[in-house]
Amino acid sequence: MTQLTIQIRKTEQPEKQKTGVLVVPLFSAQRLPKHIKDIDQAHADVIGKTIKLGDFDGNLNTLAWLPGNQTNQRLLLVGCGARAEFGPASGYRLACSLATALTAGKASDALLVLDDLPLSDADATTFLEQLATELTTTRYQYRQTLTKSLAEPALRKVAIKPLATVSLAQQKKAIATGQHIGSGVNLTRELVNLPGNICTPTYLSQQARKLGRQHSKLKVSVLGEAKMRELGMGSLLSVGQGSDQPSQLIVMEYRGGPAKAQPYALVGKGITFDTGGISLKPGAKMDEMKFDMGGAGSVFGTLSAIAEMDLPINVVGVVAAAENMPSGRATKPGDVVTSLSGKTIEILNTDAEGRLVLCDALTYVARFKPVEVVDIATLTGAIIVSLGNVATGIFANDDSLAQALSDAGEQSKDRGWRLPLWDDYQKQLDSKFADIANIGTGGAGSITAACFLARFAEQYKWAHLDVAGTAFQGAPKGATGRPVPMLVQYLRSRAKGQ
């Protein structure tokens, strides 16, 4: 797909700049300011007439497409609500509605007259980041396995009249940052949307190596089954035991900070297809189990984004990739396996496989002496019962880390909600035949899953993100790219020492 160009363009008279659509934000219950009156006069007072007819009131998120002239082929009026109430939340909603309208429109280029928005320095740069991210992500189209051609969005170029409250350099940086985040989201969506017969564990390792070739600060290594067996990763290996596809442990080391600085770690669940194994899932919606590597996909997207941003931080991304299939070799309910940590695990349900690959990855990542570890996994259906498709579940053994992720979610509009990780729930994982069972015996399935992982993350500060409700959606079916925005914002804050 053709890449969208977004740039800051200084212009004193936008009505004299040739463009496919001139975007004019208007506040409700406000007289037209002089620069909007100038635009209106150049277009035969079409803006004023539209307002007088009651066809546009300036309320937040309202839109009106109007005919232009030979210079500005179209006008797009965008409602910003009451000026006194306009703030960061309004800015985000404006960015979303603008991106959606422009991407769906027929104009090949747009000029946005946004300099009158009442935003502080920080809010202005955040708004521009969000706008660039939304413009990038709304263009995404899945194409890889389609034979029919899809029409690309007509939009090719967006120019933005500089905002008055912040320097040009800051605005340009904000636009670039937003595009990098959007590209990371789109990479995640593409990987997660691919069918399981293409996106296998081996395919993921190939994509990791490709990403490594694109960025000089990203070193990639892959552990095959023989090496994992030698190390003692019996838990991870047990998941892919029934599959013809070999399991992989993918390690991506981004070195953007000082050489001796300890890294932050991201660990992703990469079940490229989940049948449930011997504990076979129902057939309905099993096709959606190609999305079960959403956590792994977000590690790829996040590392791609921070590498493009040249973020001054060290990050190691570990992806535990396997395919969960039933066969004569497959792990059975009641089997006991030995994890890399040495703990034995009684597998009561082979469909609780994500925690089995993650626990070995969490033990492995300790060798990097990470400052903090965040794992990301489409781990439990129970989290959808708790939080729906709105918020990601956050669990943590450290309050400051949990708060940092929650704050990052609020700042990026990719929100999460913390749930308890109390010892009271740990007894549900007791086993008569092993050190720990892989499922709980009562309710609170998301919490007991997190409790299981917590036993393998005792050496460091750790958080678990359950993205089963947020990494993909059912209507329209597809990957969302979450929680890439949250993770990027979290790492940006850590890079600043926050």
Number of C-alpha atoms within 10 A of each C-alpha: 10 10 10 17 15 21 18 18 15 13 13 10 11 21 23 13 13 16 24 23 26 28 23 20 23 28 20 16 12 12 11 15 10 9 14 20 15 15 21 19 13 16 20 12 13 17 23 16 13 15 12 11 9 8 12 20 23 23 16 21 17 16 22 16 15 16 12 21 14 11 17 23 16 21 25 22 23 25 23 25 22 16 15 8 11 16 17 18 13 17 23 21 17 23 21 19 21 24 22 16 16 23 22 15 14 14 19 16 20 25 25 20 22 16 15 17 19 19 20 15 16 12 18 24 24 23 26 25 27 28 27 28 27 23 28 25 25 18 22 18 15 14 13 10 9 8 7 7 7 10 8 14 20 16 22 16 17 22 18 21 18 21 23 16 18 16 12 15 9 15 24 19 15 22 23 20 23 28 27 24 29 29 22 32 29 26 23 29 27 21 26 29 24 20 18 22 11 13 21 25 27 21 17 24 24 15 15 23 19 12 19 20 13 13 14 12 16 22 17 20 15 18 15 15 17 13 13 18 15 9 12 17 25 23 28 31 26 26 30 28 22 21 18 12 17 18 30 28 26 27 22 25 21 27 22 21 17 11 10 8 14 17 24 22 27 30 27 31 30 35 33 31 25 28 21 21 26 19 17 16 14 9 8 7 9 15 13 18 20 24 29 26 36 35 33 30 33 34 29 27 30 30 25 27 25 24 25 18 19 15 20 18 22 24 29 24 25 29 33 29 33 31 30 30 26 22 14 11 13 18 25 19 15 14 15 22 21 19 24 22 18 15 14 19 23 22 25 18 20 28 23 20 26 29 24 27 29 26 24 26 30 31 20 17 19 18 8 14 14 21 16 18 25 23 25 31 26 27 26 20 15 18 24 19 11 15 16 15 17 14 21 31 26 25 28 25 19 13 13 11 19 24 15 18 27 21 19 23 24 14 16 20 15 21 22 26 17 18 16 16 19 11 10 10 21 19 14 20 20 16 19 8 13 17 15 22 22 27 24 23 15 11 11 14 18 23 24 26 25 25 28 22 24 21 16 22 21 13 13 16 18 26 25 26 25 30 28 26 25 26 29 24 15 11 6 7 10 18 24 21 29 27 31 30 26 25 25 24 23 21 24 18 15 14 16 10 7 9
